[in-house]
Amino acid sequence: METHVSRWYDVESVPQSHTFPGRDRPGEELIPVCRKIPIIDLGEGKYTVEEVIKASQEYGFFQVTNHGVSEDLIGETVKVMEELLLSRSAEEIWKEANENGWVYMGSSGYPVNGVHLWRDNLKHSCHPLDKSMQHWPLNPTRYREVVGAYIKEIRRLSLRILEVISEGLGLEKGWLGGISQVQFLTASNYPRCPDPTRTLGLLKHLDHSLITILFQGNVEGLQVMKDGNWIGVPVVPNAFVVNIGTQLQIISNGKVRSAEHRVVTNRKEGRTSIATFTNPSPQSIIEPAKVCVDQVNPPLYPPHSFKDFVNLSKPFGPFTHLLQN
């Protein structure tokens, strides 16, 4: 979506404010897209529990197709995100976000280790849905209707995926779903970048969720760490990327793993992505499940309440408290 508003990224070279130190830069090395990252067809009778668990063990990431979320709804959700982020000035967006209680992180604010990310980003809570919606963006005017419908579908999909993983780990039916909430959404626009070797859309990190469900759009940029090397995640039309979070790694006692990942920029095309985080409810005690522990496999992690973990580690940045509450 094009805009006539002057933007910070309308530059011919990456400014120093957005230039990361050498250890964090993508550099000149071309990272190949990995065609081996599992793509799991969720259609009836098309997949096995074993292949979901294997993907969660080997990569910590997989993609799902035939997931039941309509292409029209996904497309409309991306459209309202782009209208919000690309058709208004940063000052207008800041003002509305501050008045209504959602988060706008423009590239000119909130540097990471003193350097600004090459992205504009919004975040807001999604649970409980009816209450959270009262603090969502008012513009575009259809934002709450469209994104509300999207979150309901993501909740349904997340419950389905968690149930498959529960079965694979030997957990009681419905247990993971019972402690989970689609707690918040984050949408990012990563503009075209004149020099992708010098900057990043998102630094390497782990997601501290149960699972994260990402629609990565039509432009590649997500990279995952596997066996000490970065690999690119291919774009699969109308698919969602599913990322195993650290809290599920703990519950599984390491049987499934959370993988570090980052976002690189693109010289030719901008990219819009939407991530939804299915987290444990704040009061949940997160520890290795009893069925994942025995004499050969003792517990690898001490128990903690998810609320205390969030308060201590601030895993969702400077707005952790707002997003949790």
N, C-alpha and C positions, 0 to 999 in steps of 0.2 A: 504494500500500500504506500503510495507516494504522499508526501506532505510538502507544503510550501512554508512551513515554519522553519526558521533557521535553527540548526542543530549543532551540538558540540562535535559531532563526528564528520561535519562537512569540512574536512581538512585534507591536505595533500600528503601529510606524513603524520606518524603517530607522535603526539606531543610527549614531552618528558613526564608529564603527570600520569600518563597511561603506559609508560615503559617499565616493564618489570625487570628486576635484576636477572642476570644470566642464568642462575640456577632454576628460576621459575619459568623462563621463556620457552615457548615451543621450539624455537630455533629453526634452522634451515632443513633439518631432517624431515623427509616426507613420511608421515605415519600412514601405513596402508589401512584401508578398510578391511575388517575381518569378516569374511563370509561364513565363518564357522560359528559365530555367535548364534545360539539356537533360536529358531523361529517356531513357536509352538501354536499350532492351529487348535483353537478352543472349541471348534465345532464338535457336535455330538459324535463320540467314538473316534475322534481324530488324534487324540493324544493319550499318553499314559502318565500316571503319577510319577513313575520312575524317571521319565525324561525331564519333568519339571524339577525334581530333586537333583538330578545330575547337572542340569544347567545352573542351578543355584549353588551347587558345590564347586563346579569347575570355573564358572565365570562370575557368579554373583549378579549376573544380568541375563535377561532373555527378552525376546520380543513375542508379543501375542497378536494373532490375527483371529478373525471370526469371533470377536469378543462381545458382540452385541450392542456396542455403542455406535449409533448411526453416523455415517460419513457426513451427513448434513449437519448434525449437531456439533460434531468436531469442527467442521469448517466454519460454522457460525460463531463458535466460541473463539476460535483463532481470530476471526474477523473483528469481534468486539474488543479483543485485547489489542489488536493493531490500531483500531480506531482510537482507543484510549491513549495508547503510548505514542502514536505517531502523528495524530492530527491536532494536538494541543501543545501549548508551550509548557515547559517544565514548571514554570511558576503557577500556571493554572492547575496543573495536576497536583503539585505540592499543596496548594491551598485546599483543594477538595479533600485530599487524603488526610490532612491535619484536622479538618473540620468533622470528618465522618468516622475517623478511627481505623482507617486502613493504612498501608505502608507503601510509599513510593520511594524507591532508591534510584534516583537518577545517577548517571555516571559521574556527575560533578560532585556528588556527596558521598560520604562514608567510604573513604579509601581503605583498602586492605593492605596492611603493612606499609602504609604511606603511598600506595599506588592505586589508581582508579581502574576498576574493571571496564572492559569495553562492552557495556550493556546498559540498558535501562530496565528497571525491574519493579514489579508490584507484588505485594503479598497481602493476604488477608485470611482471617480465620474462617473456618467452614463448619464448626461444630459448637453448639447445636445449630443446625442449618437455618431454621426459621429466625432464631435470635441473631445469628451472625450476619444474615443478609441485610439486616437493618443498618449495618455499618459498611456495606459494600459501596463501590462507586455508583454514583447517580447518572453519570454520563459515560458511554452512550445510554440512552434511556432504557434500552432493552437489556442492559448488562445483567441485572439481577435475575430476570426471567431466564435468559439463555444460560448463564453460568450456574444458576440454581439447578436447572435441568441436567447440566453436564455433571455437577457434583453428585447428584442422585445416581446417575449411571456409573460414575467412578466408584461410588460406595458399593454398588451391586457387584461390579467387577472385582473390586478389592476383596470382598467377602468370598467370592468364588475362588480366587487365587489362593487366599489364605487357607481355605478349606482343603484345597488340593495339597498344599504344603503340610497342613496339619496331618492329613492322612499319610503322607510320605514319611513324616517323622514319628508316627504312631501316637499322636496327641488325641485327646478326646474330641469327638466331633463338635464343632462350633466353638471350641475354646479360644482359638486365636481371634476369631471374629468377635467373640464376646468381650474381649479386652480392648478392641480396636475402635478408633475413630478416624474419619477423614478430617484431620485437624486443621490443615491449612493448604492453601494454594499459592503458588508463586508462578508468575508469568514473566518471561524475559524477552526483550528484543535485542538481538546482537546485530548491530548495523554492519554494513560493508566496511572493511578495514583496509587502509592503504598498505599496511605491512603486518600481516598476521604473525610474523616471526618474533615480534617485539612485545606483544601484549596478549591478554587472555580475556575471554568472556567470563570465565569462572575458574578460580584456582583449584588444584586438586584437593579433594575432600572425601569424607565418608558421609553418607546420610544416616542420621540417628533416628530412623523410623523403623517400623516393622517392614513395610515395603513402600516404595515410591513408584507411582505410575506416571510416566512421562510421555507426552506427545511431542515429538521432536521436530515436527514440521517436515518440510520438503528439502531441507538443506542439511548436509552433514556437518557435524561440529563436535558431537559428543565423543569423547575418548575414554577408554577404560584401561586400568592397569591390570595386566595379567602376566604372571611369571617375571615381574620386573621390567616389562616393556609396555609401552602404550599401544593400544589397538583402536582403530576407528570403528564406531558403531554405524552400520549402513542404514540408510533411510529405506524403510519398507512402507509402501503406501497404506495409509489408514491403520497402521499398527501402533501399539503402545509398547514402550520399553518398560520393563519391570525390573526394578533395582532392589536387591535384598538389603535391608537396613541393618545397622549394628544391633538393634534390639532383638531382631529375629535371629541373628547370629548367636547372641547370648542364650536365648531360649533353646536353640537347637544344640547348645554346647559345642558350637563350631562345626556342626554337620553341614550347615549351609553358611555361606560367607558373604560379607559385605565387601565390595571392591572400591578402591579409590577411583575417582573419575574427575574429569575436568572438561571445560568447553573451550575450543579454539575458535578463532574468527575466520572469516572468509573474505577474500579480496574482491570477489565478483558479486556476491549476493548477501543480503541480510537474512536473518533467521529469527523466527518467533517460536518459542517453546512454552509448554504449559506443564508444570509438575504439580502433582497432588501427593501429599504426605499422609499415609495411613500410619498413625502412631498409636502406642498404647495409651489408654486413658491415664490421666495424671496420677491417680491413686494406685495404679497397678504396681505390683512388686515383680520386677524383672530378674529372673534367675534361670539357670539351666533347668529345663523340665525333667521331672523324675524319670520319664521313659528314655531320656537321652543320656542318663548317667548310670554307670555301673562300676564294678571293681576295675575293669579295664579302661573305662572312660570316666575318670573322676571329674567333678565340676571344674571348669576352667575359669569361671567368673563368679565373683561374690554377688549376692543379691543387692538390689537397690530399688528404691521407688523411682518411677519415671519422673515424677515431679521434682524430686531432689536432684536427680541427674540433670534435668533441664536447668534448674536454678543454679547449679554449680558450674556446669560446663558451657552454658549459653550457646547451645549448638545451632540456634537459628539466628545468630547475629545480634546486633544491638537492639532489635525489636522482639527478642525472645519473649519477654514478659507480656507484651501486648498480644502477640500471636497465641500465647498459651492461655490468656485470660480474656 
